[in-house]
Amino acid sequence: MSEAASTTDHDVIRKWVEARGGTPARVRDTGEGGVLRIDFEPKDESLEPINWEDFFSIFEQRDLAFLHQDMTEDGQTSRFNKFVDRSDG
């Protein structure tokens, strides 16, 4: 139940993020494209929001997979996520 799963499905990623109140973002000042992150409340000042189209464009260009956890070990909704190379995920 607390294991992380990996996906490249845009709909799955978007639904997971939005169900947890998250928004697509990238780390500020990281150049062209940037480093992708999911921003949750309270907002992280080191991140800048981007739209889903730009988010998934970078996601595909970098050949990433989305590693995420649905529930914590104690049964709570998890916000754990990480972007990994598809070859690793």
Phi, psi and omega in degrees: 000327183261007180287151178273147178240155180244140177212157171240003182285116184301319181294319179297315180298310183298317179296318179299312182297310184293328178295339181254010178075018181271166177223151178290142183206170172220157179291131179298149173058039177248021174081194183301125181087299179086176179263120184288144175212166170250129181257130178243165174287141353288145184301142180269120183294341180278356181249149173242135180292146173225163180278165183298323181299312178295320179303308183287334174297313178295317180305314180286319179301324182270359178055051184265161169236156181253113178265126185212159180238132180279316183226147174282172179300330181268013173088008178274156175295129183263146173249010179297128175205158182201145175261130183229160173296140181302327180293337179269334189269000000 
